[in-house]
């Protein structure tokens, strides 16, 4: 609660001034008597004792009117946060080789588990990563086949994306195993192209529905600042219909940067799925040459992550490359509160007039 014109409160001095004038006017006798001895013996009635309530009512009426003139109002502050962001597609390898173990915070986890934990921080924020709350983020996973797990979503809807990422598992059947990097890039690029078209159509509908004054420019509901794809894999392209470089050229044509991350690379350990569950060495099949070429073609970069800390540093570097412009507008909405005060003042004034003409009437 605040007062729009607090200086009006200076008028509150009118209340004691009114009291002073009423007392001064009422202090002069209308009739003169030789002696008041007999009148004093009569005493003072309750009505006479309560007559000062008229003065109190007059003061209260003036005070309420003055406060009403100061225009008390109650406001609420609202924030509009960022209508610009990056359209980002996370493309994650879930082929059988991602079962190999990798270091993460002093533990040994599968490569896929490490990827999921770091990407969770990359999107939501935490462990040195700022998060990307204003970005449209989607998820594509691939092995022999590429699948859209979550379309690009923003803000609080990221929780749904992260839950789907958490549920992503390594393929368990031989006929689904493989690494279709080309198909994954093509699908991720198509999803980014589609969301760009959807945002454009939605903004056009918004502008068309707005009644603008002459010379006023409509503000878009959401503006895609840039489009990027983060591809994480530990293998080489050995499945799918699309050639990775052709898919990269398509992404470049649509203005999409691809940041490629090689997971592991040296000799890794993999736990065999048998009754003994012992560890065995697995060689590396990471095609770094292809990943570098894909990144350079689209204007991104390639980097290799041998452990969880290295992967987190790469994600931080992507954060620096794909910064989101944040626009924050604050505005206030006020509700006037003077009406109840003005109404109360009129009620008190009317009550004073009625009482002074009836119960507290004096003659002369």
C-alpha atoms as a printed R data frame, in Angstrom:
    type eleno elety resid chain resno       x       y       z
1   ATOM     1    CA   UNK     A     1   0.000   0.000   0.000
2   ATOM     2    CA   UNK     A     2   1.271   3.488  -0.865
3   ATOM     3    CA   UNK     A     3   0.014   7.075  -1.243
4   ATOM     4    CA   UNK     A     4   0.110   8.664  -4.694
5   ATOM     5    CA   UNK     A     5   0.030  12.241  -3.248
6   ATOM     6    CA   UNK     A     6   1.422  12.025   0.287
7   ATOM     7    CA   UNK     A     7   1.892  15.814   0.493
8   ATOM     8    CA   UNK     A     8  -1.917  16.141   0.772
9   ATOM     9    CA   UNK     A     9  -1.604  14.846   4.353
10  ATOM    10    CA   UNK     A    10  -0.531  18.375   5.328
11  ATOM    11    CA   UNK     A    11  -4.245  19.174   5.253
12  ATOM    12    CA   UNK     A    12  -4.706  17.036   8.379
13  ATOM    13    CA   UNK     A    13  -4.027  20.220  10.373
14  ATOM    14    CA   UNK     A    14  -7.560  21.221   9.380
15  ATOM    15    CA   UNK     A    15  -8.969  18.744  11.902
16  ATOM    16    CA   UNK     A    16  -7.524  20.354  15.087
17  ATOM    17    CA   UNK     A    17  -8.171  23.791  13.579
18  ATOM    18    CA   UNK     A    18 -11.833  22.897  13.167
19  ATOM    19    CA   UNK     A    19 -12.000  21.714  16.776
20  ATOM    20    CA   UNK     A    20 -10.445  24.951  17.966
21  ATOM    21    CA   UNK     A    21 -12.973  27.049  16.038
22  ATOM    22    CA   UNK     A    22 -15.898  24.946  17.316
23  ATOM    23    CA   UNK     A    23 -14.751  25.297  20.935
24  ATOM    24    CA   UNK     A    24 -14.109  29.003  20.545
25  ATOM    25    CA   UNK     A    25 -17.520  29.580  18.998
26  ATOM    26    CA   UNK     A    26 -19.265  27.518  21.652
27  ATOM    27    CA   UNK     A    27 -17.474  29.205  24.601
28  ATOM    28    CA   UNK     A    28 -19.452  32.453  24.437
29  ATOM    29    CA   UNK     A    29 -22.718  32.568  26.450
30  ATOM    30    CA   UNK     A    30 -25.971  33.321  24.673
31  ATOM    31    CA   UNK     A    31 -27.848  34.327  27.874
32  ATOM    32    CA   UNK     A    32 -26.533  36.013  30.982
33  ATOM    33    CA   UNK     A    33 -27.638  35.013  34.503
34  ATOM    34    CA   UNK     A    34 -26.931  36.673  37.805
35  ATOM    35    CA   UNK     A    35 -25.985  33.310  39.357
36  ATOM    36    CA   UNK     A    36 -25.396  29.732  38.157
37  ATOM    37    CA   UNK     A    37 -25.563  28.188  41.662
38  ATOM    38    CA   UNK     A    38 -28.924  26.511  41.169
39  ATOM    39    CA   UNK     A    39 -28.009  25.330  37.659
40  ATOM    40    CA   UNK     A    40 -24.885  23.580  38.957
41  ATOM    41    CA   UNK     A    41 -26.978  21.592  41.436
42  ATOM    42    CA   UNK     A    42 -28.932  20.023  38.581
43  ATOM    43    CA   UNK     A    43 -25.809  18.202  37.282
44  ATOM    44    CA   UNK     A    44 -24.857  17.103  33.738
45  ATOM    45    CA   UNK     A    45 -26.967  14.634  31.792
46  ATOM    46    CA   UNK     A    46 -25.548  11.735  29.770
47  ATOM    47    CA   UNK     A    47 -26.568  13.459  26.544
48  ATOM    48    CA   UNK     A    48 -24.493  16.512  27.438
49  ATOM    49    CA   UNK     A    49 -21.529  14.346  28.410
50  ATOM    50    CA   UNK     A    50 -21.636  12.574  25.047
51  ATOM    51    CA   UNK     A    51 -22.019  15.751  23.007
52  ATOM    52    CA   UNK     A    52 -18.202  15.986  22.364
53  ATOM    53    CA   UNK     A    53 -18.705  12.966  20.089
54  ATOM    54    CA   UNK     A    54 -19.867  15.468  17.455
55  ATOM    55    CA   UNK     A    55 -16.420  17.072  17.548
56  ATOM    56    CA   UNK     A    56 -14.772  13.677  17.256
57  ATOM    57    CA   UNK     A    57 -17.017  12.827  14.299
58  ATOM    58    CA   UNK     A    58 -16.093  16.083  12.556
59  ATOM    59    CA   UNK     A    59 -12.371  15.423  13.044
60  ATOM    60    CA   UNK     A    60 -12.729  11.845  11.810
61  ATOM    61    CA   UNK     A    61 -14.634  13.017   8.713
62  ATOM    62    CA   UNK     A    62 -11.920  15.536   7.822
63  ATOM    63    CA   UNK     A    63  -9.126  13.007   8.419
64  ATOM    64    CA   UNK     A    64 -10.807  10.382   6.186
65  ATOM    65    CA   UNK     A    65 -11.338  12.898   3.381
66  ATOM    66    CA   UNK     A    66  -7.706  14.075   3.541
67  ATOM    67    CA   UNK     A    67  -6.356  10.502   3.381
68  ATOM    68    CA   UNK     A    68  -8.726   9.759   0.479
69  ATOM    69    CA   UNK     A    69  -7.382  12.825  -1.353
70  ATOM    70    CA   UNK     A    70  -3.845  11.433  -0.898
71  ATOM    71    CA   UNK     A    71  -5.000   8.497  -3.091
72  ATOM    72    CA   UNK     A    72  -3.955   5.319  -1.288
73  ATOM    73    CA   UNK     A    73  -3.364   2.505  -3.753
74  ATOM    74    CA   UNK     A    74  -2.146  -1.080  -3.741
75  ATOM    75    CA   UNK     A    75   0.178  -2.268  -6.488
76  ATOM    76    CA   UNK     A    76   1.633  -5.501  -7.758
77  ATOM    77    CA   UNK     A    77   4.900  -5.789  -9.666
78  ATOM    78    CA   UNK     A    78   5.155  -8.031 -12.690
79  ATOM    79    CA   UNK     A    79   8.165  -9.217 -14.643
80  ATOM    80    CA   UNK     A    80   8.447 -10.130 -18.293
81  ATOM    81    CA   UNK     A    81  11.593 -12.195 -18.768
82  ATOM    82    CA   UNK     A    82  13.393 -12.700 -22.036
83  ATOM    83    CA   UNK     A    83  11.546 -13.282 -25.261
84  ATOM    84    CA   UNK     A    84  14.790 -14.324 -26.948
85  ATOM    85    CA   UNK     A    85  16.519 -17.665 -26.678
86  ATOM    86    CA   UNK     A    86  18.504 -20.411 -28.380
87  ATOM    87    CA   UNK     A    87  16.740 -23.327 -30.056
88  ATOM    88    CA   UNK     A    88  18.877 -26.238 -28.895
89  ATOM    89    CA   UNK     A    89  18.719 -29.929 -29.766
90  ATOM    90    CA   UNK     A    90  20.519 -32.511 -27.627
91  ATOM    91    CA   UNK     A    91  21.425 -35.555 -29.751
92  ATOM    92    CA   UNK     A    92  22.565 -38.463 -27.555
93  ATOM    93    CA   UNK     A    93  24.089 -41.794 -28.577
94  ATOM    94    CA   UNK     A    94  22.571 -44.758 -26.729
95  ATOM    95    CA   UNK     A    95  24.220 -47.572 -28.669
96  ATOM    96    CA   UNK     A    96  25.740 -50.599 -26.917
97  ATOM    97    CA   UNK     A    97  29.230 -49.056 -26.768
98  ATOM    98    CA   UNK     A    98  27.906 -46.361 -24.406
99  ATOM    99    CA   UNK     A    99  27.864 -49.140 -21.779
100 ATOM   100    CA   UNK     A   100  31.632 -48.738 -21.353
101 ATOM   101    CA   UNK     A   101  32.660 -47.225 -18.038
102 ATOM   102    CA   UNK     A   102  33.822 -43.663 -17.531
103 ATOM   103    CA   UNK     A   103  35.091 -41.657 -14.571
104 ATOM   104    CA   UNK     A   104  32.652 -39.314 -12.858
105 ATOM   105    CA   UNK     A   105  33.280 -37.609  -9.476
106 ATOM   106    CA   UNK     A   106  35.485 -40.441  -8.240
107 ATOM   107    CA   UNK     A   107  33.159 -43.199  -9.434
108 ATOM   108    CA   UNK     A   108  32.927 -45.410 -12.498
109 ATOM   109    CA   UNK     A   109  29.637 -45.088 -14.381
110 ATOM   110    CA   UNK     A   110  28.588 -46.005 -17.886
111 ATOM   111    CA   UNK     A   111  29.236 -43.366 -20.515
112 ATOM   112    CA   UNK     A   112  25.506 -42.855 -20.983
113 ATOM   113    CA   UNK     A   113  24.943 -42.289 -17.252
114 ATOM   114    CA   UNK     A   114  27.709 -39.669 -17.188
115 ATOM   115    CA   UNK     A   115  26.220 -37.942 -20.243
116 ATOM   116    CA   UNK     A   116  22.758 -37.865 -18.631
117 ATOM   117    CA   UNK     A   117  24.044 -36.362 -15.375
118 ATOM   118    CA   UNK     A   118  26.085 -33.624 -17.075
119 ATOM   119    CA   UNK     A   119  23.320 -32.755 -19.547
120 ATOM   120    CA   UNK     A   120  20.897 -32.440 -16.623
121 ATOM   121    CA   UNK     A   121  23.173 -29.743 -15.156
122 ATOM   122    CA   UNK     A   122  23.644 -28.212 -18.615
123 ATOM   123    CA   UNK     A   123  19.878 -27.679 -19.013
124 ATOM   124    CA   UNK     A   124  18.759 -27.124 -15.409
125 ATOM   125    CA   UNK     A   125  21.901 -25.581 -13.945
126 ATOM   126    CA   UNK     A   126  24.189 -26.779 -11.171
127 ATOM   127    CA   UNK     A   127  27.747 -27.947 -10.497
128 ATOM   128    CA   UNK     A   128  29.279 -24.918 -12.184
129 ATOM   129    CA   UNK     A   129  26.837 -24.744 -15.110
130 ATOM   130    CA   UNK     A   130  24.328 -21.884 -15.348
131 ATOM   131    CA   UNK     A   131  21.527 -23.803 -17.033
132 ATOM   132    CA   UNK     A   132  19.476 -22.660 -20.008
133 ATOM   133    CA   UNK     A   133  15.981 -21.738 -18.679
134 ATOM   134    CA   UNK     A   134  15.122 -19.380 -21.550
135 ATOM   135    CA   UNK     A   135  16.113 -21.736 -24.353
136 ATOM   136    CA   UNK     A   136  13.948 -24.091 -26.371
137 ATOM   137    CA   UNK     A   137  15.586 -27.469 -25.754
138 ATOM   138    CA   UNK     A   138  14.730 -30.795 -27.376
139 ATOM   139    CA   UNK     A   139  16.070 -34.344 -27.149
140 ATOM   140    CA   UNK     A   140  16.908 -36.865 -29.883
141 ATOM   141    CA   UNK     A   141  18.500 -40.243 -29.124
142 ATOM   142    CA   UNK     A   142  19.947 -42.699 -31.577
143 ATOM   143    CA   UNK     A   143  21.522 -46.121 -32.001
144 ATOM   144    CA   UNK     A   144  20.672 -47.930 -35.248
145 ATOM   145    CA   UNK     A   145  17.614 -45.675 -35.497
146 ATOM   146    CA   UNK     A   146  17.173 -42.031 -34.496
147 ATOM   147    CA   UNK     A   147  14.131 -41.074 -32.393
148 ATOM   148    CA   UNK     A   148  12.619 -37.795 -31.203
149 ATOM   149    CA   UNK     A   149  12.241 -38.232 -27.440
150 ATOM   150    CA   UNK     A   150  11.123 -34.680 -26.620
151 ATOM   151    CA   UNK     A   151  10.349 -31.755 -28.943
152 ATOM   152    CA   UNK     A   152  11.973 -28.401 -28.104
153 ATOM   153    CA   UNK     A   153  10.433 -27.046 -24.887
154 ATOM   154    CA   UNK     A   154  11.134 -24.042 -22.675
155 ATOM   155    CA   UNK     A   155  11.238 -23.026 -19.008
156 ATOM   156    CA   UNK     A   156   9.342 -25.178 -16.512
157 ATOM   157    CA   UNK     A   157   8.642 -27.767 -19.228
158 ATOM   158    CA   UNK     A   158  12.356 -28.625 -19.077
159 ATOM   159    CA   UNK     A   159  11.471 -30.885 -16.139
160 ATOM   160    CA   UNK     A   160   9.593 -33.164 -18.534
161 ATOM   161    CA   UNK     A   161  12.559 -33.225 -20.910
162 ATOM   162    CA   UNK     A   162  14.980 -34.053 -18.099
163 ATOM   163    CA   UNK     A   163  12.732 -36.867 -16.892
164 ATOM   164    CA   UNK     A   164  12.713 -38.354 -20.397
165 ATOM   165    CA   UNK     A   165  16.492 -37.980 -20.527
166 ATOM   166    CA   UNK     A   166  16.760 -39.783 -17.194
167 ATOM   167    CA   UNK     A   167  14.684 -42.682 -18.545
168 ATOM   168    CA   UNK     A   168  16.870 -43.083 -21.663
169 ATOM   169    CA   UNK     A   169  18.520 -46.502 -21.679
170 ATOM   170    CA   UNK     A   170  21.152 -48.273 -23.760
171 ATOM   171    CA   UNK     A   171  19.703 -50.525 -26.462
172 ATOM   172    CA   UNK     A   172  19.378 -54.139 -25.393
173 ATOM   173    CA   UNK     A   173  18.753 -55.988 -28.660
174 ATOM   174    CA   UNK     A   174  21.268 -56.647 -31.422
175 ATOM   175    CA   UNK     A   175  18.941 -55.591 -34.229
176 ATOM   176    CA   UNK     A   176  18.615 -52.096 -32.674
177 ATOM   177    CA   UNK     A   177  22.322 -51.630 -31.977
178 ATOM   178    CA   UNK     A   178  24.434 -49.457 -34.230
179 ATOM   179    CA   UNK     A   179  25.403 -45.792 -34.663
180 ATOM   180    CA   UNK     A   180  23.400 -43.776 -37.193
181 ATOM   181    CA   UNK     A   181  25.105 -40.380 -36.813
182 ATOM   182    CA   UNK     A   182  23.809 -39.125 -40.170
183 ATOM   183    CA   UNK     A   183  20.174 -39.938 -39.366
184 ATOM   184    CA   UNK     A   184  20.526 -38.346 -35.914
185 ATOM   185    CA   UNK     A   185  21.891 -35.090 -37.366
186 ATOM   186    CA   UNK     A   186  19.154 -35.005 -40.038
187 ATOM   187    CA   UNK     A   187  16.388 -35.596 -37.481
188 ATOM   188    CA   UNK     A   188  17.776 -33.022 -35.042
189 ATOM   189    CA   UNK     A   189  18.076 -30.428 -37.824
190 ATOM   190    CA   UNK     A   190  14.515 -31.149 -38.983
191 ATOM   191    CA   UNK     A   191  13.179 -30.641 -35.445
192 ATOM   192    CA   UNK     A   192  14.952 -27.256 -35.198
193 ATOM   193    CA   UNK     A   193  13.648 -26.226 -38.606
194 ATOM   194    CA   UNK     A   194  10.102 -27.212 -37.614
195 ATOM   195    CA   UNK     A   195  10.165 -25.309 -34.325
196 ATOM   196    CA   UNK     A   196  11.452 -22.215 -36.133
197 ATOM   197    CA   UNK     A   197   8.485 -22.351 -38.496
198 ATOM   198    CA   UNK     A   198   6.061 -22.886 -35.591
199 ATOM   199    CA   UNK     A   199   7.454 -19.878 -33.693
200 ATOM   200    CA   UNK     A   200   7.251 -17.702 -36.816
201 ATOM   201    CA   UNK     A   201   3.622 -18.674 -37.430
202 ATOM   202    CA   UNK     A   202   2.720 -18.125 -33.771
203 ATOM   203    CA   UNK     A   203   4.349 -14.680 -33.744
204 ATOM   204    CA   UNK     A   204   2.524 -13.712 -36.943
205 ATOM   205    CA   UNK     A   205  -0.802 -14.714 -35.375
206 ATOM   206    CA   UNK     A   206   0.086 -12.705 -32.272
207 ATOM   207    CA   UNK     A   207   0.929  -9.595 -34.280
208 ATOM   208    CA   UNK     A   208  -2.242  -9.910 -36.343
209 ATOM   209    CA   UNK     A   209  -4.411 -10.146 -33.212
210 ATOM   210    CA   UNK     A   210  -2.872  -7.077 -31.547
211 ATOM   211    CA   UNK     A   211  -4.511  -3.670 -31.991
212 ATOM   212    CA   UNK     A   212  -1.562  -1.306 -32.385
213 ATOM   213    CA   UNK     A   213  -1.486   2.486 -32.478
214 ATOM   214    CA   UNK     A   214   0.003   4.187 -35.491
215 ATOM   215    CA   UNK     A   215   3.777   3.812 -35.527
216 ATOM   216    CA   UNK     A   216   3.774   1.224 -32.712
217 ATOM   217    CA   UNK     A   217   5.700  -1.973 -33.361
218 ATOM   218    CA   UNK     A   218   4.428  -5.355 -32.240
219 ATOM   219    CA   UNK     A   219   6.735  -7.348 -30.019
220 ATOM   220    CA   UNK     A   220   7.204 -11.015 -30.857
221 ATOM   221    CA   UNK     A   221   6.058 -13.608 -28.353
222 ATOM   222    CA   UNK     A   222   9.341 -15.476 -28.712
223 ATOM   223    CA   UNK     A   223  12.343 -14.897 -30.924
224 ATOM   224    CA   UNK     A   224  14.863 -17.594 -31.824
225 ATOM   225    CA   UNK     A   225  18.251 -15.985 -31.387
226 ATOM   226    CA   UNK     A   226  20.208 -18.908 -32.856
227 ATOM   227    CA   UNK     A   227  19.890 -22.637 -33.543
228 ATOM   228    CA   UNK     A   228  22.378 -25.204 -32.308
229 ATOM   229    CA   UNK     A   229  22.770 -28.953 -31.914
230 ATOM   230    CA   UNK     A   230  24.920 -30.793 -29.360
231 ATOM   231    CA   UNK     A   231  25.863 -34.250 -30.662
232 ATOM   232    CA   UNK     A   232  27.365 -36.736 -28.186
233 ATOM   233    CA   UNK     A   233  28.665 -40.090 -29.427
234 ATOM   234    CA   UNK     A   234  31.454 -42.590 -28.782
235 ATOM   235    CA   UNK     A   235  31.423 -44.351 -32.143
236 ATOM   236    CA   UNK     A   236  31.433 -44.015 -35.922
237 ATOM   237    CA   UNK     A   237  28.610 -43.929 -38.431
238 ATOM   238    CA   UNK     A   238  27.723 -47.534 -39.356
239 ATOM   239    CA   UNK     A   239  23.947 -47.434 -39.847
240 ATOM   240    CA   UNK     A   240  21.135 -45.259 -41.163
241 ATOM   241    CA   UNK     A   241  20.130 -43.724 -44.481
242 ATOM   242    CA   UNK     A   242  21.797 -40.310 -44.322
243 ATOM   243    CA   UNK     A   243  25.466 -39.574 -44.835
244 ATOM   244    CA   UNK     A   244  26.687 -37.485 -41.852
245 ATOM   245    CA   UNK     A   245  28.363 -34.850 -44.040
246 ATOM   246    CA   UNK     A   246  25.270 -34.459 -46.221
247 ATOM   247    CA   UNK     A   247  23.175 -34.029 -43.080
248 ATOM   248    CA   UNK     A   248  25.715 -31.478 -41.812
249 ATOM   249    CA   UNK     A   249  25.414 -29.515 -45.067
250 ATOM   250    CA   UNK     A   250  21.635 -29.497 -44.625
251 ATOM   251    CA   UNK     A   251  22.029 -28.193 -41.063
252 ATOM   252    CA   UNK     A   252  24.373 -25.477 -42.329
253 ATOM   253    CA   UNK     A   253  21.803 -24.452 -44.946
254 ATOM   254    CA   UNK     A   254  19.210 -24.030 -42.185
255 ATOM   255    CA   UNK     A   255  21.575 -21.954 -40.043
256 ATOM   256    CA   UNK     A   256  22.219 -24.635 -37.425
257 ATOM   257    CA   UNK     A   257  25.552 -24.944 -35.624
258 ATOM   258    CA   UNK     A   258  26.599 -28.418 -34.536
259 ATOM   259    CA   UNK     A   259  28.824 -28.928 -31.504
260 ATOM   260    CA   UNK     A   260  30.183 -32.477 -31.573
261 ATOM   261    CA   UNK     A   261  31.503 -34.216 -28.457
262 ATOM   262    CA   UNK     A   262  33.433 -37.469 -28.554
263 ATOM   263    CA   UNK     A   263  32.690 -39.562 -25.472
264 ATOM   264    CA   UNK     A   264  35.745 -41.524 -24.337
265 ATOM   265    CA   UNK     A   265  38.292 -42.392 -26.969
266 ATOM   266    CA   UNK     A   266  40.991 -44.400 -25.247
267 ATOM   267    CA   UNK     A   267  40.714 -47.970 -24.057
268 ATOM   268    CA   UNK     A   268  37.676 -48.390 -21.827
269 ATOM   269    CA   UNK     A   269  36.290 -51.043 -19.504
270 ATOM   270    CA   UNK     A   270  32.920 -52.664 -20.069
271 ATOM   271    CA   UNK     A   271  31.034 -54.936 -17.654
272 ATOM   272    CA   UNK     A   272  29.858 -58.117 -19.344
273 ATOM   273    CA   UNK     A   273  26.229 -59.051 -18.815
274 ATOM   274    CA   UNK     A   274  26.706 -62.562 -17.494
275 ATOM   275    CA   UNK     A   275  26.452 -64.332 -14.156
276 ATOM   276    CA   UNK     A   276  29.994 -63.287 -13.176
277 ATOM   277    CA   UNK     A   277  29.722 -59.617 -14.239
278 ATOM   278    CA   UNK     A   278  33.496 -59.118 -14.580
279 ATOM   279    CA   UNK     A   279  35.137 -56.202 -16.395
280 ATOM   280    CA   UNK     A   280  36.690 -56.540 -19.807
281 ATOM   281    CA   UNK     A   281  38.611 -54.099 -21.983
282 ATOM   282    CA   UNK     A   282  36.895 -52.578 -25.012
283 ATOM   283    CA   UNK     A   283  38.687 -50.713 -27.756
284 ATOM   284    CA   UNK     A   284  37.747 -47.300 -29.066
285 ATOM   285    CA   UNK     A   285  35.852 -46.818 -32.314
286 ATOM   286    CA   UNK     A   286  35.448 -43.032 -32.031
287 ATOM   287    CA   UNK     A   287  35.542 -41.349 -35.459
288 ATOM   288    CA   UNK     A   288  37.074 -38.029 -34.434
289 ATOM   289    CA   UNK     A   289  37.815 -37.048 -38.031
290 ATOM   290    CA   UNK     A   290  34.135 -37.199 -38.962
291 ATOM   291    CA   UNK     A   291  33.030 -35.322 -35.829
292 ATOM   292    CA   UNK     A   292  35.561 -32.548 -36.482
293 ATOM   293    CA   UNK     A   293  34.415 -32.214 -40.102
294 ATOM   294    CA   UNK     A   294  30.728 -32.018 -39.082
295 ATOM   295    CA   UNK     A   295  31.450 -29.314 -36.504
296 ATOM   296    CA   UNK     A   296  33.677 -27.237 -38.811
297 ATOM   297    CA   UNK     A   297  31.152 -27.413 -41.651
298 ATOM   298    CA   UNK     A   298  28.400 -25.874 -39.528
299 ATOM   299    CA   UNK     A   299  30.522 -23.368 -37.557
300 ATOM   300    CA   UNK     A   300  30.633 -25.297 -34.296
301 ATOM   301    CA   UNK     A   301  33.547 -27.075 -32.641
302 ATOM   302    CA   UNK     A   302  34.602 -30.613 -31.751
303 ATOM   303    CA   UNK     A   303  36.004 -31.692 -28.402
304 ATOM   304    CA   UNK     A   304  36.608 -35.024 -26.698
305 ATOM   305    CA   UNK     A   305  35.519 -35.865 -23.166
306 ATOM   306    CA   UNK     A   306  37.464 -38.649 -21.457
307 ATOM   307    CA   UNK     A   307  35.643 -38.211 -18.131
308 ATOM   308    CA   UNK     A   308  32.728 -36.387 -16.532
309 ATOM   309    CA   UNK     A   309  34.744 -33.302 -15.598
310 ATOM   310    CA   UNK     A   310  35.970 -32.841 -19.173
311 ATOM   311    CA   UNK     A   311  32.394 -33.189 -20.441
312 ATOM   312    CA   UNK     A   312  31.211 -30.531 -17.979
313 ATOM   313    CA   UNK     A   313  33.946 -28.163 -19.185
314 ATOM   314    CA   UNK     A   314  32.856 -28.689 -22.796
315 ATOM   315    CA   UNK     A   315  29.257 -27.896 -21.882
316 ATOM   316    CA   UNK     A   316  30.441 -24.744 -20.128
317 ATOM   317    CA   UNK     A   317  32.284 -23.754 -23.308
318 ATOM   318    CA   UNK     A   318  29.075 -24.267 -25.318
319 ATOM   319    CA   UNK     A   319  27.308 -22.045 -22.783
320 ATOM   320    CA   UNK     A   320  29.803 -19.305 -23.553
321 ATOM   321    CA   UNK     A   321  29.391 -19.764 -27.306
322 ATOM   322    CA   UNK     A   322  25.587 -19.798 -27.225
323 ATOM   323    CA   UNK     A   323  24.722 -17.030 -24.783
324 ATOM   324    CA   UNK     A   324  21.071 -16.079 -24.401
325 ATOM   325    CA   UNK     A   325  20.150 -12.398 -24.463
326 ATOM   326    CA   UNK     A   326  17.982 -11.770 -21.422
327 ATOM   327    CA   UNK     A   327  15.430  -8.968 -21.498
328 ATOM   328    CA   UNK     A   328  13.684  -8.241 -18.228
329 ATOM   329    CA   UNK     A   329  10.862  -5.684 -18.099
330 ATOM   330    CA   UNK     A   330   9.286  -4.696 -14.791
331 ATOM   331    CA   UNK     A   331   5.935  -2.969 -14.580
332 ATOM   332    CA   UNK     A   332   3.394  -2.271 -11.834
333 ATOM   333    CA   UNK     A   333  -0.386  -2.457 -11.714
334 ATOM   334    CA   UNK     A   334  -2.236  -0.380  -9.094
335 ATOM   335    CA   UNK     A   335  -5.698  -0.569  -7.593
336 ATOM   336    CA   UNK     A   336  -7.118   2.664  -6.140
337 ATOM   337    CA   UNK     A   337  -8.259   2.394  -2.507
338 ATOM   338    CA   UNK     A   338  -9.656   5.922  -1.880
339 ATOM   339    CA   UNK     A   339 -13.332   5.054  -2.485
340 ATOM   340    CA   UNK     A   340 -13.965   3.253   0.862
341 ATOM   341    CA   UNK     A   341 -12.336   6.152   2.737
342 ATOM   342    CA   UNK     A   342 -14.421   8.792   0.954
343 ATOM   343    CA   UNK     A   343 -17.599   6.776   1.542
344 ATOM   344    CA   UNK     A   344 -16.756   6.365   5.244
345 ATOM   345    CA   UNK     A   345 -16.178  10.137   5.547
346 ATOM   346    CA   UNK     A   346 -19.606  10.883   4.035
347 ATOM   347    CA   UNK     A   347 -21.263   8.378   6.413
348 ATOM   348    CA   UNK     A   348 -19.567   9.975   9.450
349 ATOM   349    CA   UNK     A   349 -20.559  13.469   8.266
350 ATOM   350    CA   UNK     A   350 -24.166  12.403   7.727
351 ATOM   351    CA   UNK     A   351 -24.222  10.764  11.167
352 ATOM   352    CA   UNK     A   352 -22.891  13.956  12.788
353 ATOM   353    CA   UNK     A   353 -25.553  16.086  11.087
354 ATOM   354    CA   UNK     A   354 -28.353  13.711  12.122
355 ATOM   355    CA   UNK     A   355 -27.186  13.525  15.754
356 ATOM   356    CA   UNK     A   356 -26.670  17.289  16.042
357 ATOM   357    CA   UNK     A   357 -30.231  17.856  14.808
358 ATOM   358    CA   UNK     A   358 -31.834  15.211  17.043
359 ATOM   359    CA   UNK     A   359 -30.265  13.711  20.169
360 ATOM   360    CA   UNK     A   360 -27.587  16.367  20.658
361 ATOM   361    CA   UNK     A   361 -29.682  19.310  19.490
362 ATOM   362    CA   UNK     A   362 -29.251  22.400  21.651
363 ATOM   363    CA   UNK     A   363 -31.425  25.471  22.049
364 ATOM   364    CA   UNK     A   364 -30.677  28.123  21.159
